[in-house]
Amino acid sequence: MCLAVPGKIVKIKDRQIADVDYGSLMREVSLRLIPEAGVGDWVLVHAGFAIQVLDEGVAKETLSIFEELLQREEFECGKFE
Protein backbone atom coordinates (compact mmCIF):
# COMPACT_ATOMS: atom_id res chain seq x y z
CA MET A 1 0.00 0.00 0.00
CA CYS A 2 1.27 3.46 -0.89
CA LEU A 3 0.59 6.47 1.27
CA ALA A 4 0.89 10.17 0.48
CA VAL A 5 0.97 12.54 3.44
CA PRO A 6 0.07 16.24 3.61
CA GLY A 7 2.61 18.74 4.87
CA LYS A 8 3.16 22.50 4.83
CA ILE A 9 5.98 24.17 2.93
CA VAL A 10 7.95 26.38 5.30
CA LYS A 11 10.99 27.19 3.15
CA ILE A 12 12.03 26.81 -0.48
CA LYS A 13 15.75 26.34 -0.95
CA ASP A 14 16.25 26.48 -4.69
CA ARG A 15 12.88 26.31 -6.51
CA GLN A 16 13.16 22.51 -6.54
CA ILE A 17 13.71 21.59 -2.87
CA ALA A 18 11.48 22.63 0.01
CA ASP A 19 11.46 22.10 3.75
CA VAL A 20 8.06 20.60 4.56
CA ASP A 21 6.59 20.55 8.08
CA TYR A 22 4.57 17.48 9.05
CA GLY A 23 3.85 18.72 12.57
CA SER A 24 6.46 16.87 14.60
CA LEU A 25 8.77 16.19 11.66
CA MET A 26 10.53 18.34 9.05
CA ARG A 27 11.76 16.85 5.77
CA GLU A 28 13.25 18.02 2.48
CA VAL A 29 10.88 17.42 -0.43
CA SER A 30 11.28 17.80 -4.18
CA LEU A 31 9.02 20.33 -5.92
CA ARG A 32 9.96 19.18 -9.43
CA LEU A 33 6.43 17.87 -10.10
CA ILE A 34 4.66 21.03 -8.88
CA PRO A 35 7.06 23.97 -9.28
CA GLU A 36 4.17 26.43 -8.72
CA ALA A 37 3.99 25.50 -5.01
CA GLY A 38 5.15 28.18 -2.60
CA VAL A 39 5.90 28.86 1.03
CA GLY A 40 2.77 28.39 3.12
CA ASP A 41 1.17 25.94 0.68
CA TRP A 42 -0.02 22.56 1.87
CA VAL A 43 1.20 19.77 -0.39
CA LEU A 44 0.59 16.06 -0.71
CA VAL A 45 3.94 14.23 -0.54
CA HIS A 46 4.76 10.73 -1.72
CA ALA A 47 8.24 9.15 -1.79
CA GLY A 48 9.95 12.52 -1.26
CA PHE A 49 8.06 14.33 -4.03
CA ALA A 50 5.30 16.90 -3.61
CA ILE A 51 2.64 15.64 -6.01
CA GLN A 52 -0.27 18.04 -5.45
CA VAL A 53 -1.07 21.37 -3.79
CA LEU A 54 -3.88 20.91 -1.26
CA ASP A 55 -6.48 23.16 0.27
CA GLU A 56 -5.56 23.76 3.93
CA GLY A 57 -8.91 22.36 5.13
CA VAL A 58 -8.45 19.13 3.16
CA ALA A 59 -4.88 18.74 4.44
CA LYS A 60 -5.91 19.19 8.08
CA GLU A 61 -8.88 16.85 7.70
CA THR A 62 -6.60 14.18 6.22
CA LEU A 63 -4.13 14.55 9.08
CA SER A 64 -6.99 14.27 11.56
CA ILE A 65 -8.12 11.01 9.95
CA PHE A 66 -4.56 9.63 10.10
CA GLU A 67 -4.37 10.55 13.79
CA GLU A 68 -7.71 8.87 14.47
CA LEU A 69 -6.53 5.68 12.77
CA LEU A 70 -3.35 5.63 14.83
CA GLN A 71 -5.37 5.98 18.05
CA ARG A 72 -7.58 2.98 17.32
CA GLU A 73 -6.62 -0.07 19.35
CA GLU A 74 -7.44 -2.45 16.54
CA PHE A 75 -5.20 -0.67 14.06
CA GLU A 76 -2.29 -2.89 12.99
CA CYS A 77 0.33 -1.87 10.49
CA GLY A 78 -0.68 -3.13 7.07
CA LYS A 79 -4.10 -4.37 8.19
CA PHE A 80 -7.29 -2.34 8.02
CA GLU A 81 -10.68 -3.67 9.05
C-alpha positions in Angstrom: 0.0 0.0 0.0 1.3 3.5 -0.9 0.6 6.5 1.3 0.9 10.2 0.5 1.0 12.5 3.4 0.1 16.2 3.6 2.6 18.7 4.9 3.2 22.5 4.8 6.0 24.2 2.9 8.0 26.4 5.3 11.0 27.2 3.2 12.0 26.8 -0.5 15.7 26.3 -0.9 16.2 26.5 -4.7 12.9 26.3 -6.5 13.2 22.5 -6.5 13.7 21.6 -2.9 11.5 22.6 0.0 11.5 22.1 3.7 8.1 20.6 4.6 6.6 20.5 8.1 4.6 17.5 9.0 3.9 18.7 12.6 6.5 16.9 14.6 8.8 16.2 11.7 10.5 18.3 9.1 11.8 16.9 5.8 13.2 18.0 2.5 10.9 17.4 -0.4 11.3 17.8 -4.2 9.0 20.3 -5.9 10.0 19.2 -9.4 6.4 17.9 -10.1 4.7 21.0 -8.9 7.1 24.0 -9.3 4.2 26.4 -8.7 4.0 25.5 -5.0 5.1 28.2 -2.6 5.9 28.9 1.0 2.8 28.4 3.1 1.2 25.9 0.7 0.0 22.6 1.9 1.2 19.8 -0.4 0.6 16.1 -0.7 3.9 14.2 -0.5 4.8 10.7 -1.7 8.2 9.2 -1.8 9.9 12.5 -1.3 8.1 14.3 -4.0 5.3 16.9 -3.6 2.6 15.6 -6.0 -0.3 18.0 -5.5 -1.1 21.4 -3.8 -3.9 20.9 -1.3 -6.5 23.2 0.3 -5.6 23.8 3.9 -8.9 22.4 5.1 -8.4 19.1 3.2 -4.9 18.7 4.4 -5.9 19.2 8.1 -8.9 16.9 7.7 -6.6 14.2 6.2 -4.1 14.6 9.1 -7.0 14.3 11.6 -8.1 11.0 9.9 -4.6 9.6 10.1 -4.4 10.6 13.8 -7.7 8.9 14.5 -6.5 5.7 12.8 -3.4 5.6 14.8 -5.4 6.0 18.1 -7.6 3.0 17.3 -6.6 -0.1 19.4 -7.4 -2.5 16.5 -5.2 -0.7 14.1 -2.3 -2.9 13.0 0.3 -1.9 10.5 -0.7 -3.1 7.1 -4.1 -4.4 8.2 -7.3 -2.3 8.0 -10.7 -3.7 9.0 
